[in-house]
Amino acid sequence: MAFVIFLIPCFVISTDIAFSCQNADDFVGASAPGDIIIGGLFAVHSEMLHPEEDPIKPVIQNCAGFEIQVFLQTLAMIHAIETINNSTLLSGVTLGYEIYDTCAEVTKAMASALRFLSKFNSSEDAVEFKCNYSDYIPRVKAVTGASYSEVSMAVSRLLALQLIPQVSPASSAEILSDKIRFPSFFRTIPSDFHQTRAMTRLIYESGWNWIGVIATDDDNGRFALESFGVQAMANNVCIAFKEMLPAYLSDSTFHTKVDHAIEKIVKETRVNVIVVFMRQFHVLKLFKKAIERNVKKVWIASDNWSAAFKISTIPNIRQLGTVVGFGFKSGDISSFQEFLRNLHEKPTENNKFLHEYIMLLSVCAYLEYHDFQTCIANQSQDDLLENAGSKPQIWRDDFLNANIEQGFIHSTILAVYAIAHAIKGRCKDRDCKDPSAFTPWELLEELKKVVVIDDDKEVKFDPNGDMSTSYDVLLWKEIDGHVEITTMAEYDAEKGGFIFEDEEKKKDFLALKKVQSTCSQHCRPGQVKKVTESPHTCCYECIYCPENHYSNQTDMDYCYRCNNKTYWAPVNSTTCYRKTIYFLAWTDWFAIFLLLLSAFGVVVVLSICIIFTKNLDTPVVKASGGLIVCYIILFSHFLIFLSTVFFIDVPTDFKCKTRQALFGISFTLCISCILIKSLKILLAFSFDPKLQNFLKCMYKPIPAVVTCTGIQVIICTFWLIFRTPFVNQNFSIPKAIILECNEGSIVAFGIMLGYIAALAFICFIFAFKGRKLPENYNEAKFITFGMLIYFIAWIVFIPVYATTFGKYLPAVEIIVVLISNYGILCCTFLPKCYIIIYKQETNTKSAFLKMVYTYSSKSAGSVAVSQASLDSKSSSLRATVTDSCKTENDSVNGNCHFQVPGQPLIKGKVLPKNAARTMIRKRVSSI
């Protein structure tokens, strides 16, 4: 019970009063003499008390809330100065210091800055107004501090009046890098730009995009929030809510706003990650409320409190969830730790902070750790003075070492050493024991060039006055039942990436991904975000990428479009697929079938050549126009069959140009020869005088063939020159590219086919005229059938070709070519081959003459010639004709009227002597 009664005054927050300020010297927290004085500004107390009296008077008020971590920074500055004085760095020049408590308040810090600006060795600590401070010697040459950015901004503007260098080990606001507004400000830590970028990088890599932010409503908090907002937007991270807490604990609305912030966190159930830009005493109040409400989140700590031992030791702190923070990179501070072990031997006359700490130890020494820490922070000055006298002075070595925040200690020592190296540069050629040896603005110029060796690495200030050191990524981890602050990774500010010491720490980092903090579910690859009515881009629906679009990453804002000419993609695709290239390949079964048909046609052509060559002198071969004409026609058929090869396999420019020209010219040559044959047959067996004259004029075999074929050659030549066929990629099928020949000019293609059709039509007319000629040797009838097959095939081809697309389009033309070619070939030559092979008795000269005489006599219509009279003399023929004329009784003056079968009665003269024989011989000779 006595123990509990003792705890009660320790937890009561009353008017915490630090040592009262009666005069200017009482205002100094710690000091030591030296040739060159360095000022120090640290928030050793967390708040400045405000008077309740009215009216308020301009009096520097007392402070409350002893901060162990900041007290340690003052000790680090003292330790660094003492170490430098005991070294040869400054060659006999000693450094002194004056350290002031800002109480985390701009007003108190400005009062301290005014004392820094006062004239050196002035008894009144007066600041002279001058238009030119170039020769002005102030009380201090440089200043270390302040602890908070808001305070540093105000102090730096004041110190800039005399360009007194200010090197802060803790103020990280990005705005302080502006050398126009803060020309004399430096810092041994990176700016918040790097910290906020590191935070957003952590959030992004952990898969979070829906977070909350809590910051203090002061310059530091607002600037940090602004910088973080820019970085978050760049990494597609949305801020669900922003809560601003009053900068001062004395604000009457502080507790209300803390409660409101907790309510907001509880209400936003999808927000499981909270970024906190606050001072340690703010976080302490916030976390105590959060523990009461059983809030469990991932807390991302700024450098202000990420390594705060007094927060990590709050009872039940592990119930809050996971704390991940960014702390300044620490160095070797073993000498400082040794300094702390011997601190109890140091005098306290010139160090009010140390004296107050020893008194606090005496009052709170017998408490458990967290109660001990709380007692120190909340112990009132009245109770302190009352209880300290009755308590023996004790020392707890473990307490100070346990509260060390290594990053801040290291940066404080580094700040002092940077100033010392700048002083060394100024003191090379002058006696620095004289305070007027150099001015602060000269030291400022030297500080810009300073290079300090830190852990065997050279560090210096960049043009913005910042030292771009890296960050330690800190993880508050539960070990043996209590929370320890461990280093999980290192963040490289220059490269923007995380460096892990071992796999175990990397696993701790990856384990953060298990926590979900998103407004919407992540859109998988193949999906795209569709923004909803929410103003936040992180709140969206996931829809599939449409056809021919893809997304290959998570949470993409849009789908990439495939190159539709060569690639395709189905709906909900994560990649594009190369289109299959189609053409009528050699291995295609249909192509093989067509090639076999073409090859069979070539065999047929060669077989006919052999048959006709062996029966060269037979009437059938002679009646066909002779071997040369047959060879030309057969050669044309061979080329037509050969042209089908150019329609198969990968189209090339050569194939596209060759196939139509070869087919067109070959077919024209074939039709031209058949046309001449039709004319010859009609000429041999026609008895119409007018038709005879016309046919004689037309029948010029070589010129006619050359002319007909030459016209086609000219057509094809102009076609190939002006609108030549070329290889075309057809993209009409979504998943395929069809390689095909573009004919270049459909008009030219039509003219070529139309010209062949015109010749075929003329040939058809002539053949149709001679369809009733002698049966066994009559080609006209079969030529008529061949032309009919040609017309039917090509008439059907036109609509089929126009409506067909794909790789089988060339096959359509091949089929038509084969049908028409086979039709003409078979109708022209196969009946003759049949007679040559199977009807050899009709393939004799006598049989041929008998057929001719029979047809001639029927055509003349004057006599009925018996088969036995073919070898009789001409007198018999004349007698027959005379008798015939007599029977008609229409002979007048030597004229004879006779009627040809199927024709009207013809009047004519009686055939003169030997007329029939002459006529028969002419027909035979023409054949």
Disulfide bonds with the S-S distance in Angstrom:
Cys63-Cys103 1.69
Cys238-Cys538 2.03
Cys364-Cys375 1.88
Cys427-Cys432 1.73
Cys519-Cys539 1.92
Cys523-Cys542 1.95
Cys545-Cys559 1.94
Cys562-Cys576 1.74
Cys656-Cys741 1.82
Cys885-Cys896 1.91
